């Protein structure tokens, strides 16, 4: 990796992984945006803020090829995770520059893959390229560097538009607003302002074990969004499938579905009896899945469907793939899908009233 700021503090080091995305794109001359290898590194070297002695030294590594986030897949998550794992003990924190479209999927996946993480991993991107005269890229990049290099955080986060969010709670909420991400079921971890506010009690506790990396190797997971009047015949080929390992159901409200679709419940039971792990999420952005609240949901629970509680779809999908990749049995996967592993879901233990003191960064 190339050092961007020789005048930065040698006491703190941050590794910046540039995977792609709008942040580093330029006009290709035909009206479309695209990445140009080497261009972003040159642009970042011109940022005066990085040369401040209080900023951490930043080392830059560019992926080849540079990806549009729409092309990001689990193999790329493994590459990002491996890059962090390889350099884990050489840096104080990590910044991942990423396209916004699938950023929350990557943030969620990394939160599970990076086991016993004791350092900040901050993922950010931009709605507008850093080469544009007006852009959110500069603030997003610098904010991510500040939190990755100077904050005592032990989790994967998303930084966007002045807000630091838990990665596996984040969703992309807007295709055009500069406040593109939010965490509908969990408050922000920190806010970049004057001063910087870090909500310490919202952060995860540092781990007690040694850092480990778990690759995602099982990707045979399907997401089904339930709609009124759907045909449940589509499940029949899935029952005969020999490759499908998991399914995430997006149900109404707190876990409801059409009561007249008797074949739907029967097909789900056949899938579960055949070894499939089926998880129920809500189509709503806030609230939690309580399958026992309505008769249909109770029927789902009775046949083995697992509640995702208030997990995002991104978190549920990546968590399921992660657990299956660990070689766990169907029963073990179901148990752990219902447990809070990385702060991705609210339980009676992790739910609290936010009334804690605010602290900042003493080194800024």
Secondary structure by P-SEA (a helix, b strand, c coil): cccccccccccbbbbbbbcccccccccccccbbbbccaaaaaaaaaccccccccccbbbbbbcccccccccccaaaaaaaaaaaaaacccccbbbbbccccaaaaaaaaaaaaaccccbbbbbbcccccccccccaaaaaaaaaaaaaccccccbbbbbccccccccccccccccccccccccccccccccccccbbbccccccccccccbbbbbbccccbbbbbbcccccccccccccccccccbbbbbccccccccccaaaaaaaaaaaaaabbbbbbbbccccccccccccaaaaaaaaabbbbcccccaaaaaaaaaaaaaacccaaaaaaaaaccccccccccccccccbbbbbccccc
